[in-house]
Amino acid sequence: MNSAVKRSLGFAVRARSWFREFREIALMCVVYNIKRAVKQ
């Protein structure tokens, strides 16, 4: 799943603090799951 998220949404985390990095990664996963649900 990690490589699929990187391919579709980008490979870099732009946040600097650990909390914002976590939030950005979590949102990437949510968006990826929504895209998969809509596609099916």
CHARMM-style PDB file with segment names, atoms N, HN, CA, C and O in Angstrom:
ATOM      1  N   MET     1       0.819  -1.185   0.000  1.00  0.00      PROA
ATOM      2  CA  MET     1       0.000   0.000   0.000  1.00  0.00      PROA
ATOM      3  C   MET     1       0.863   1.250   0.000  1.00  0.00      PROA
ATOM      4  O   MET     1       0.494   2.255  -0.607  1.00  0.00      PROA
ATOM      5  N   ASN     2       1.997   1.203   0.665  1.00  0.00      PROA
ATOM      6  HN  ASN     2       2.297   0.386   1.158  1.00  0.00      PROA
ATOM      7  CA  ASN     2       2.857   2.376   0.746  1.00  0.00      PROA
ATOM      8  C   ASN     2       3.298   2.845  -0.628  1.00  0.00      PROA
ATOM      9  O   ASN     2       3.269   4.043  -0.909  1.00  0.00      PROA
ATOM     10  N   SER     3       3.703   1.925  -1.487  1.00  0.00      PROA
ATOM     11  HN  SER     3       3.726   0.952  -1.259  1.00  0.00      PROA
ATOM     12  CA  SER     3       4.152   2.340  -2.814  1.00  0.00      PROA
ATOM     13  C   SER     3       2.990   2.850  -3.654  1.00  0.00      PROA
ATOM     14  O   SER     3       3.179   3.745  -4.478  1.00  0.00      PROA
ATOM     15  N   ALA     4       1.805   2.308  -3.468  1.00  0.00      PROA
ATOM     16  HN  ALA     4       1.652   1.582  -2.798  1.00  0.00      PROA
ATOM     17  CA  ALA     4       0.633   2.793  -4.209  1.00  0.00      PROA
ATOM     18  C   ALA     4       0.294   4.227  -3.810  1.00  0.00      PROA
ATOM     19  O   ALA     4      -0.041   5.046  -4.665  1.00  0.00      PROA
ATOM     20  N   VAL     5       0.379   4.527  -2.536  1.00  0.00      PROA
ATOM     21  HN  VAL     5       0.651   3.861  -1.842  1.00  0.00      PROA
ATOM     22  CA  VAL     5       0.119   5.897  -2.067  1.00  0.00      PROA
ATOM     23  C   VAL     5       1.186   6.831  -2.623  1.00  0.00      PROA
ATOM     24  O   VAL     5       0.869   7.934  -3.068  1.00  0.00      PROA
ATOM     25  N   LYS     6       2.429   6.409  -2.604  1.00  0.00      PROA
ATOM     26  HN  LYS     6       2.686   5.513  -2.243  1.00  0.00      PROA
ATOM     27  CA  LYS     6       3.507   7.247  -3.129  1.00  0.00      PROA
ATOM     28  C   LYS     6       3.332   7.516  -4.613  1.00  0.00      PROA
ATOM     29  O   LYS     6       3.554   8.635  -5.074  1.00  0.00      PROA
ATOM     30  N   ARG     7       2.937   6.496  -5.360  1.00  0.00      PROA
ATOM     31  HN  ARG     7       2.757   5.587  -4.985  1.00  0.00      PROA
ATOM     32  CA  ARG     7       2.755   6.685  -6.803  1.00  0.00      PROA
ATOM     33  C   ARG     7       1.613   7.630  -7.117  1.00  0.00      PROA
ATOM     34  O   ARG     7       1.731   8.464  -8.015  1.00  0.00      PROA
ATOM     35  N   SER     8       0.516   7.517  -6.400  1.00  0.00      PROA
ATOM     36  HN  SER     8       0.419   6.840  -5.671  1.00  0.00      PROA
ATOM     37  CA  SER     8      -0.662   8.310  -6.749  1.00  0.00      PROA
ATOM     38  C   SER     8      -0.680   9.701  -6.117  1.00  0.00      PROA
ATOM     39  O   SER     8      -1.260  10.624  -6.689  1.00  0.00      PROA
ATOM     40  N   LEU     9      -0.069   9.867  -4.969  1.00  0.00      PROA
ATOM     41  HN  LEU     9       0.402   9.117  -4.504  1.00  0.00      PROA
ATOM     42  CA  LEU     9      -0.187  11.143  -4.256  1.00  0.00      PROA
ATOM     43  C   LEU     9       1.136  11.881  -4.057  1.00  0.00      PROA
ATOM     44  O   LEU     9       1.136  12.988  -3.519  1.00  0.00      PROA
ATOM     45  N   GLY    10       2.238  11.314  -4.467  1.00  0.00      PROA
ATOM     46  HN  GLY    10       2.238  10.415  -4.904  1.00  0.00      PROA
ATOM     47  CA  GLY    10       3.517  11.969  -4.279  1.00  0.00      PROA
ATOM     48  C   GLY    10       4.349  11.243  -3.256  1.00  0.00      PROA
ATOM     49  O   GLY    10       3.819  10.494  -2.436  1.00  0.00      PROA
ATOM     50  N   PHE    11       5.637  11.454  -3.295  1.00  0.00      PROA
ATOM     51  HN  PHE    11       6.068  12.062  -3.962  1.00  0.00      PROA
ATOM     52  CA  PHE    11       6.534  10.670  -2.448  1.00  0.00      PROA
ATOM     53  C   PHE    11       7.138  11.481  -1.315  1.00  0.00      PROA
ATOM     54  O   PHE    11       7.796  10.907  -0.447  1.00  0.00      PROA
ATOM     55  N   ALA    12       6.942  12.792  -1.290  1.00  0.00      PROA
ATOM     56  HN  ALA    12       6.408  13.259  -1.995  1.00  0.00      PROA
ATOM     57  CA  ALA    12       7.579  13.626  -0.272  1.00  0.00      PROA
ATOM     58  C   ALA    12       6.563  14.104   0.756  1.00  0.00      PROA
ATOM     59  O   ALA    12       5.429  14.447   0.421  1.00  0.00      PROA
ATOM     60  N   VAL    13       6.991  14.120   2.003  1.00  0.00      PROA
ATOM     61  HN  VAL    13       7.912  13.841   2.275  1.00  0.00      PROA
ATOM     62  CA  VAL    13       6.202  14.728   3.075  1.00  0.00      PROA
ATOM     63  C   VAL    13       6.776  16.118   3.273  1.00  0.00      PROA
ATOM     64  O   VAL    13       7.965  16.271   3.551  1.00  0.00      PROA
ATOM     65  N   ARG    14       5.945  17.117   3.132  1.00  0.00      PROA
ATOM     66  HN  ARG    14       4.979  16.993   2.906  1.00  0.00      PROA
ATOM     67  CA  ARG    14       6.422  18.493   3.150  1.00  0.00      PROA
ATOM     68  C   ARG    14       6.462  19.108   4.551  1.00  0.00      PROA
ATOM     69  O   ARG    14       7.076  20.157   4.746  1.00  0.00      PROA
ATOM     70  N   ALA    15       5.825  18.474   5.511  1.00  0.00      PROA
ATOM     71  HN  ALA    15       5.327  17.621   5.352  1.00  0.00      PROA
ATOM     72  CA  ALA    15       5.750  19.024   6.869  1.00  0.00      PROA
ATOM     73  C   ALA    15       7.104  18.920   7.571  1.00  0.00      PROA
ATOM     74  O   ALA    15       7.922  18.059   7.246  1.00  0.00      PROA
ATOM     75  N   ARG    16       7.320  19.788   8.513  1.00  0.00      PROA
ATOM     76  HN  ARG    16       6.655  20.487   8.777  1.00  0.00      PROA
ATOM     77  CA  ARG    16       8.592  19.817   9.242  1.00  0.00      PROA
ATOM     78  C   ARG    16       8.502  19.201  10.642  1.00  0.00      PROA
ATOM     79  O   ARG    16       9.441  18.542  11.090  1.00  0.00      PROA
ATOM     80  N   SER    17       7.384  19.413  11.329  1.00  0.00      PROA
ATOM     81  HN  SER    17       6.622  19.949  10.965  1.00  0.00      PROA
ATOM     82  CA  SER    17       7.267  18.865  12.682  1.00  0.00      PROA
ATOM     83  C   SER    17       6.682  17.461  12.623  1.00  0.00      PROA
ATOM     84  O   SER    17       6.020  17.102  11.650  1.00  0.00      PROA
ATOM     85  N   TRP    18       6.924  16.669  13.658  1.00  0.00      PROA
ATOM     86  HN  TRP    18       7.462  16.960  14.449  1.00  0.00      PROA
ATOM     87  CA  TRP    18       6.491  15.268  13.645  1.00  0.00      PROA
ATOM     88  C   TRP    18       4.979  15.149  13.630  1.00  0.00      PROA
ATOM     89  O   TRP    18       4.430  14.250  12.993  1.00  0.00      PROA
ATOM     90  N   PHE    19       4.298  16.060  14.334  1.00  0.00      PROA
ATOM     91  HN  PHE    19       4.744  16.791  14.851  1.00  0.00      PROA
ATOM     92  CA  PHE    19       2.828  16.002  14.370  1.00  0.00      PROA
ATOM     93  C   PHE    19       2.245  16.292  12.992  1.00  0.00      PROA
ATOM     94  O   PHE    19       1.324  15.605  12.549  1.00  0.00      PROA
ATOM     95  N   ARG    20       2.765  17.288  12.325  1.00  0.00      PROA
ATOM     96  HN  ARG    20       3.513  17.846  12.685  1.00  0.00      PROA
ATOM     97  CA  ARG    20       2.266  17.626  10.992  1.00  0.00      PROA
ATOM     98  C   ARG    20       2.631  16.558   9.974  1.00  0.00      PROA
ATOM     99  O   ARG    20       1.863  16.309   9.045  1.00  0.00      PROA
ATOM    100  N   GLU    21       3.784  15.923  10.128  1.00  0.00      PROA
ATOM    101  HN  GLU    21       4.408  16.125  10.883  1.00  0.00      PROA
ATOM    102  CA  GLU    21       4.148  14.805   9.250  1.00  0.00      PROA
ATOM    103  C   GLU    21       3.145  13.669   9.408  1.00  0.00      PROA
ATOM    104  O   GLU    21       2.670  13.115   8.417  1.00  0.00      PROA
ATOM    105  N   PHE    22       2.827  13.328  10.634  1.00  0.00      PROA
ATOM    106  HN  PHE    22       3.212  13.778  11.439  1.00  0.00      PROA
ATOM    107  CA  PHE    22       1.864  12.262  10.904  1.00  0.00      PROA
ATOM    108  C   PHE    22       0.507  12.602  10.321  1.00  0.00      PROA
ATOM    109  O   PHE    22      -0.137  11.762   9.693  1.00  0.00      PROA
ATOM    110  N   ARG    23       0.076  13.838  10.530  1.00  0.00      PROA
ATOM    111  HN  ARG    23       0.599  14.520  11.040  1.00  0.00      PROA
ATOM    112  CA  ARG    23      -1.219  14.266  10.007  1.00  0.00      PROA
ATOM    113  C   ARG    23      -1.238  14.211   8.478  1.00  0.00      PROA
ATOM    114  O   ARG    23      -2.233  13.790   7.889  1.00  0.00      PROA
ATOM    115  N   GLU    24      -0.160  14.628   7.840  1.00  0.00      PROA
ATOM    116  HN  GLU    24       0.649  14.970   8.319  1.00  0.00      PROA
ATOM    117  CA  GLU    24      -0.094  14.599   6.386  1.00  0.00      PROA
ATOM    118  C   GLU    24      -0.127  13.167   5.852  1.00  0.00      PROA
ATOM    119  O   GLU    24      -0.811  12.888   4.867  1.00  0.00      PROA
ATOM    120  N   ILE    25       0.598  12.272   6.490  1.00  0.00      PROA
ATOM    121  HN  ILE    25       1.152  12.498   7.290  1.00  0.00      PROA
ATOM    122  CA  ILE    25       0.602  10.866   6.063  1.00  0.00      PROA
ATOM    123  C   ILE    25      -0.768  10.235   6.280  1.00  0.00      PROA
ATOM    124  O   ILE    25      -1.241   9.473   5.436  1.00  0.00      PROA
ATOM    125  N   ALA    26      -1.403  10.545   7.398  1.00  0.00      PROA
ATOM    126  HN  ALA    26      -1.019  11.164   8.083  1.00  0.00      PROA
ATOM    127  CA  ALA    26      -2.742  10.016   7.672  1.00  0.00      PROA
ATOM    128  C   ALA    26      -3.743  10.516   6.639  1.00  0.00      PROA
ATOM    129  O   ALA    26      -4.585   9.749   6.171  1.00  0.00      PROA
ATOM    130  N   LEU    27      -3.662  11.783   6.283  1.00  0.00      PROA
ATOM    131  HN  LEU    27      -2.979  12.406   6.663  1.00  0.00      PROA
ATOM    132  CA  LEU    27      -4.570  12.324   5.274  1.00  0.00      PROA
ATOM    133  C   LEU    27      -4.301  11.713   3.907  1.00  0.00      PROA
ATOM    134  O   LEU    27      -5.238  11.494   3.138  1.00  0.00      PROA
ATOM    135  N   MET    28      -3.040  11.432   3.588  1.00  0.00      PROA
ATOM    136  HN  MET    28      -2.279  11.610   4.212  1.00  0.00      PROA
ATOM    137  CA  MET    28      -2.720  10.769   2.325  1.00  0.00      PROA
ATOM    138  C   MET    28      -3.401   9.398   2.264  1.00  0.00      PROA
ATOM    139  O   MET    28      -3.944   9.017   1.227  1.00  0.00      PROA
ATOM    140  N   CYS    29      -3.369   8.671   3.366  1.00  0.00      PROA
ATOM    141  HN  CYS    29      -2.928   8.981   4.208  1.00  0.00      PROA
ATOM    142  CA  CYS    29      -4.004   7.353   3.404  1.00  0.00      PROA
ATOM    143  C   CYS    29      -5.516   7.465   3.263  1.00  0.00      PROA
ATOM    144  O   CYS    29      -6.136   6.649   2.581  1.00  0.00      PROA
ATOM    145  N   VAL    30      -6.108   8.457   3.895  1.00  0.00      PROA
ATOM    146  HN  VAL    30      -5.604   9.119   4.448  1.00  0.00      PROA
ATOM    147  CA  VAL    30      -7.555   8.653   3.799  1.00  0.00      PROA
ATOM    148  C   VAL    30      -7.947   8.969   2.358  1.00  0.00      PROA
ATOM    149  O   VAL    30      -8.909   8.408   1.834  1.00  0.00      PROA
ATOM    150  N   VAL    31      -7.202   9.864   1.725  1.00  0.00      PROA
ATOM    151  HN  VAL    31      -6.420  10.320   2.151  1.00  0.00      PROA
ATOM    152  CA  VAL    31      -7.499  10.226   0.336  1.00  0.00      PROA
ATOM    153  C   VAL    31      -7.325   9.025  -0.570  1.00  0.00      PROA
ATOM    154  O   VAL    31      -8.131   8.812  -1.476  1.00  0.00      PROA
ATOM    155  N   TYR    32      -6.293   8.240  -0.343  1.00  0.00      PROA
ATOM    156  HN  TYR    32      -5.639   8.413   0.393  1.00  0.00      PROA
ATOM    157  CA  TYR    32      -6.069   7.041  -1.157  1.00  0.00      PROA
ATOM    158  C   TYR    32      -7.238   6.067  -1.011  1.00  0.00      PROA
ATOM    159  O   TYR    32      -7.706   5.514  -2.006  1.00  0.00      PROA
ATOM    160  N   ASN    33      -7.706   5.854   0.201  1.00  0.00      PROA
ATOM    161  HN  ASN    33      -7.326   6.303   1.010  1.00  0.00      PROA
ATOM    162  CA  ASN    33      -8.833   4.942   0.431  1.00  0.00      PROA
ATOM    163  C   ASN    33     -10.120   5.454  -0.200  1.00  0.00      PROA
ATOM    164  O   ASN    33     -10.904   4.665  -0.728  1.00  0.00      PROA
ATOM    165  N   ILE    34     -10.347   6.753  -0.155  1.00  0.00      PROA
ATOM    166  HN  ILE    34      -9.710   7.394   0.273  1.00  0.00      PROA
ATOM    167  CA  ILE    34     -11.527   7.327  -0.789  1.00  0.00      PROA
ATOM    168  C   ILE    34     -11.449   7.149  -2.300  1.00  0.00      PROA
ATOM    169  O   ILE    34     -12.447   6.813  -2.937  1.00  0.00      PROA
ATOM    170  N   LYS    35     -10.271   7.371  -2.876  1.00  0.00      PROA
ATOM    171  HN  LYS    35      -9.460   7.644  -2.358  1.00  0.00      PROA
ATOM    172  CA  LYS    35     -10.106   7.181  -4.317  1.00  0.00      PROA
ATOM    173  C   LYS    35     -10.374   5.734  -4.710  1.00  0.00      PROA
ATOM    174  O   LYS    35     -10.983   5.483  -5.750  1.00  0.00      PROA
ATOM    175  N   ARG    36      -9.930   4.780  -3.900  1.00  0.00      PROA
ATOM    176  HN  ARG    36      -9.435   4.984  -3.056  1.00  0.00      PROA
ATOM    177  CA  ARG    36     -10.184   3.366  -4.189  1.00  0.00      PROA
ATOM    178  C   ARG    36     -11.667   3.042  -4.075  1.00  0.00      PROA
ATOM    179  O   ARG    36     -12.201   2.287  -4.888  1.00  0.00      PROA
ATOM    180  N   ALA    37     -12.335   3.603  -3.077  1.00  0.00      PROA
ATOM    181  HN  ALA    37     -11.901   4.216  -2.417  1.00  0.00      PROA
ATOM    182  CA  ALA    37     -13.760   3.322  -2.888  1.00  0.00      PROA
ATOM    183  C   ALA    37     -14.583   3.891  -4.041  1.00  0.00      PROA
ATOM    184  O   ALA    37     -15.533   3.255  -4.496  1.00  0.00      PROA
ATOM    185  N   VAL    38     -14.231   5.071  -4.511  1.00  0.00      PROA
ATOM    186  HN  VAL    38     -13.459   5.588  -4.141  1.00  0.00      PROA
ATOM    187  CA  VAL    38     -14.957   5.678  -5.609  1.00  0.00      PROA
ATOM    188  C   VAL    38     -14.714   4.919  -6.901  1.00  0.00      PROA
ATOM    189  O   VAL    38     -15.611   4.801  -7.736  1.00  0.00      PROA
ATOM    190  N   LYS    39     -13.516   4.410  -7.067  1.00  0.00      PROA
ATOM    191  HN  LYS    39     -12.787   4.506  -6.389  1.00  0.00      PROA
ATOM    192  CA  LYS    39     -13.152   3.682  -8.291  1.00  0.00      PROA
ATOM    193  C   LYS    39     -13.938   2.379  -8.412  1.00  0.00      PROA
ATOM    194  O   LYS    39     -14.261   1.965  -9.526  1.00  0.00      PROA
ATOM    195  N   GLN    40     -14.249   1.733  -7.312  1.00  0.00      PROA
ATOM    196  HN  GLN    40     -13.987   2.069  -6.407  1.00  0.00      PROA
ATOM    197  CA  GLN    40     -14.975   0.466  -7.337  1.00  0.00      PROA
ATOM    198  C   GLN    40     -16.386   0.752  -7.499  1.00  0.00      PROA
ATOM    199  OT1 GLN    40     -17.201  -0.169  -7.548  1.00  0.00      PROA
TER     200      GLN     40
END
